[in-house]
Amino acid sequence: MRVFMFEKPLGMRDTLPDVYQIKRRLREAMMEEIETWGYSFIETPTLEYDETVGSASAILDQQLFKLLDREGHTLVLRPDMTAPIARLAASKLYEEGCPLRLAYAANVFRAQHREGGRPAEFEQVGVEYIGDGTTYADAEVISLMIFALQRAGLRHFTVTIGHIGYVDALFFDILRHEQRVETLRRFLYEKNYVGYREHVKSLPLSSIDRDRLLRLLTLRGGEEAVAEAKAFAMTEEEHRALDELKQLCEHVKQYGVADMVKLDMSLVSHMSYYTGVLFEVYAENVGFLLGNGGRYDELLAKFHRPSPATGFSVRLDRLMEALGEKQQQGKTTCIMFSQERFAEAYAKAKEMRQRGEKVVLQQVAGVRDMDQFTAAFDDVVYVLGKHGKDERSC
Ligand SMILES: N[C@@H](Cc1c[nH]c[nH+]1)C(=O)O
């Protein structure tokens, strides 16, 4: 197939000035909040080895963009920032016993199906909190995400919290087989609850076990969902996970963000590295995931540095859509000059720029359609002809 000249690879987008401005403002707002919580921003390479970061990233292999370097190593475009940061923390930064707070604003890459029409490259703003296994760390990360979103101007959203340790413990206790557990998990992360129910009913289970699996879908809402789950929990792992959620609810209250949060005991993520508390954030009125995160206590061990860790990331493109706002472009002035008065025009532009104003300095001979060109500015100052007076038109 021939590629049309203006076509871009599947899922790749250009960012035009308006969108760029909005993204920049949102990024900066979130970064400011994150910095005040003592997180340090870092950058990692866009390309990583498939063997290390690629396989640790918990993204389906068919979603990875791969290429070969000159030595024949397979490289991947990073599909998220959690695995590269785990690599970096494990190799350099993390000192046993000293929690590490890192943050990023970076583009990540996930190959998409043609029909999906989704972006294959998008920016995430997020944090990774490494080395602290307490529920205070989970609460910090969730609360920080909420405050950062609010700082970016988002008002109506909900963070749904679950615990993958609880779901896994329940599933393994009943199904005892990774393959069968994976099938059920998939229904949950695809949020196909009808399919889940039907599948559960088709399994050869005792009525007690069937009820346990079906009840999972009803364990949602406030703290009472934990108490309800506790009443039916049979294994130690389930109880441990539920105790963690209970503590987390307490901390979240102390952070003053309890009304932004709800529990969903059936929450399962598409990322397979989560081991404990996990969460998703949805904005009201838009059905898509704005961001997500959770605890991944086994990822650093893949880089030979076992350590608990948790984090979140928010997608800037979706945050922008959720806010649905138009960028208020700051006022821009055009100074239109003719050759003989360039020095004067430039002096004027320089003075205005020093005051922080936006100024375009344009030689009149460089413009063919004057009406169309000047229409884009809030103010046009003409510095034309030999020593004439400036003329202004708004
Ligand atoms: N990296 C995850 C989000 C996350 C950050 N930290 C923990 N989880 C994602 O892209 O979905």
The ligand as a Gaussian input file, in Angstrom:
#p B3LYP/6-31G(d) Opt

LIG

1 1
 N        1.998000       3.040000      34.573000
 C        0.601000       2.811000      34.820000
 C        0.070000       3.747000      35.881000
 C        0.877000       3.634000      37.142000
 C        1.824000       4.471000      37.609000
 N        2.292000       3.912000      38.736000
 C        1.657000       2.819000      38.984000
 N        0.798000       2.616000      38.004000
 C       -0.175000       3.006000      33.507000
 O        0.349000       3.533000      32.567000
 O       -1.326000       2.610000      33.434000

